[in-house]
Amino acid sequence: MKISCFLLFVFFAIQTNAQDYLTPVDKILFKGTYNLWYQPDTTRPGKYQREKVLLQVGENISKSLSLNLFLRDSIIMHVEPSVIWSDMRIFPPVNFYFQVMKNHPQGKITTVDNVFTDVYTYTEAFDLFDWVLTGEKDSISGYECQKATTTFAGRDWIAWFSPEIPVSDGPYKFHGLPGLIIRIYDTNHHYNFDLESFRPENAENMILLPTRTMTRTTKKVFLEAQKRFLRNAAGAILAGNEAMAEHPESLQRIERAVSMFNNPIELTAD
């Protein structure tokens, strides 16, 4: 989500060797970019925001994350700290902090995500999705696609995949179809992913895994922490920074901003 202690993260990151919080683990064979249109606020139907989401497909694992999160980490890794401190505007805005690693460890899916300043990680079974192939076909973005449906984390999803690209993967946690997912959306159209590009990647580029200090937990506990923060963002911020009590107008702005993000992609732990 948008609300995070960004400056604290930057302070941590640029004081730390990049290898201490991002470790290369696999060569990138293909890179996909998806446009994600999402409705962050259920009380404002039709009001959408956009985020670009990367899919890095390696020899053994794949990783999905926000393009702006990837760019932010690249800046921290390659730009001198003095340049960063002189102008924080070089950082692109990040709305989603999830990093999903499929088949890492082998046979599992690992997710790293933030709740305010707390970084959580949890693992799930690799075989998350019970896909139903409908037999319907369509041409999407120049690819011949087939339709599949599934239910995941409190939402019903419709996917269009293309056997023309024999990569059983897709954005976020979605995978497991006999072809790359070209388009996927929930039936309420709150989250809509559309493939923008998919191409071979320079073999020298690597999938980087976050290895900084994280709280290991379960998805259920993570979602509960996320809900608690959304219900009481000001209280959570004050707990970590009592000086903020002297700036009630700032807390009110934060509360308003958080209240407009009440529609996470995963609604349940099931």
Buried (B, 14 or more C-beta within 10 A) or exposed (E): BBBBBBEEBBBBBBEBEBEEBBBEBBBBBBBBBBBBBBBBEEEEEEEBBEBBBBBBBBEEBBBBBBBBBBBBBEBBBEEEEEEBEEEEEEBBEBBBBBBBBBBBEEEEBBBBBBBBBBBBBBBBEBEBBEBEEEEEEEEBBEBBBBBBBBBBBBBEBBBBBBEEBEBBBBBBBBBBBBBBBBBBBBEEBBBBBBBEEBEEBEEEBBBBBBBBEBEEBEBEBBBBBBBEBBEBBBEBBBEEEEEBEEEEEEBEEBBEEBEBBBBBBBBEBE
